Amino acid sequence: MKKNLISLVILFLFLLSYLVFANEKTPAEILSNAWNIEGKINLVATETNGIYMKDKLNITVSKVFVLSSGRFRREYIFPSFLAGDLLIDDGRNSYYYQPNKDTLTLGPSLYDPPHRDIHKKLIELILKNYDIYGQPDRFLNRDVTRISVTPKNGKIPLLILWIDNQTNLILKRERYSADGKLQEYSFYTDIDFSTIPDERLFVWTNPKKDFRIIDRRERFIPLEEFRKRLSSLVGFSPLQEKGYECISIKEVPDGLAYHFSDGINNVLVFELRIPPPVPPDVRRSSIEGIRYSYWQFDGMSGFAWSYKRRNFLVIGIVERDIIEKVIKNYK
């Protein structure tokens, strides 16, 4: 009898260990779940965002409300010149109202189908081009998994995320440059998952006083037309060799904008009907007889050139030698 009892205990412990380890998720699975859960959890929280521009830290603090049906509201609290500004995303359009300027800016929703497709493609590229590591941690007195996204065979993470083990929500983000310098971050405080925000918070209502409207809603190119447009960008193969893919095309004034990404780093390529404007302090160079301008700002690079009545502007985190290969491809 005693022998049978010991056998049952051993079997029970084996089954318990199996279930625990079977339910463990890999860092890539944890990241994917967190990526796909955005906009699908009810919450109210205070969010702090920081970004370094010209080595100066700029901080904003806001109250955020998220409805699980993909609606978002941000009320700015700090700094003083933003206090009172309001952003509402109703799942179709975004409305950014600046009462001190009597201005309403209309934009696309982060939850509309084109942006959802881009969001989905980004996680696919991250998993394809980067190594994903995870380790247990604590944040806001909650058990979290700290996910580090690192270049293949590299040591310095470009992105670190603190993901809540219970809800899969990303509670904190940090973005780094290739040399390990912190570029931007965001984190929640005073987070509340139990309160379901009132749906009326996500309905834009025009103020009674007069205001100016700036319409920045974009037209994305449909899939079939997207494929046809891509054939005109064969010269950008050096970007593709580095793991970048074109994930969207949209119309802009005087031309088209192509969004290339490797999941973390993004490059915008503008093909314009007229030569693009460039900053006054640009450097100028030439390669194989084609003159181009280039500049840098806070880790971002810009390049502009024209050839055979085609005008290009490239902005993003991209090396100069890659763009020089692109320029040569168009000769």
C-alpha angles and dihedrals in degrees: 000000000000090000091052091049092053090049091051092050091050091048091049092051090048092052092046092051091047092053092047095050093039089058094049112111126215119243089253091054092048090051093047092050092049092046092052096044095064111119092014101088128077111234146148118203148141113253128199120199126189130185131175116228118177087349090301118121115230115194131193127184123196144165111243132197122190127189117202091233090071104271127133139191129187124188112190117226105167145070103037096240090058098040109119095024114131133204121191123181111188096181093262105051138004123231119200111187122191107189094186089059096033088231133139118193116200116206142159121283118253086223100053117113098262093052092043089054091051091048091051093048092051093060090048090054093046091054090046100046105030142053115242122210130180139191135170118264143155129245130165086001089296131119108252140169115234108217120199120197110203133176114259109281089000131123105204114081117225093196132027122187130187105211122193110237093212103046101018088231119147103241098178137017134191125185121198136191121241090265092054099260117146109244105172142349144180135190141173127236131180089023119183121192096171099067118080108210117236111260090228088071089070098051115096114225120187114242118243094242124075118272139176121245123217111190113208099159110139134219112224117206111250118247099259093047088043090062092050092050092051091063088068091060100061088123090069093070091117087068091050090050087059092055098266121138131188104248101173144009123201138173118255131176108293096003150344135311121214118199114211121185142168089200097269107032119055133200126191117206116195121196105195138185092224130038109277123246115254133197116267095243098054124140118234130213141153138222123196090346097309113119119214139174125224137181141165132224126177093335093315121115129210129199131180132181142148130216131169093349092309116119122199135190120184122190127176147069098315136133120250094233091058092054091046088057088051092050091051091050090062095055 
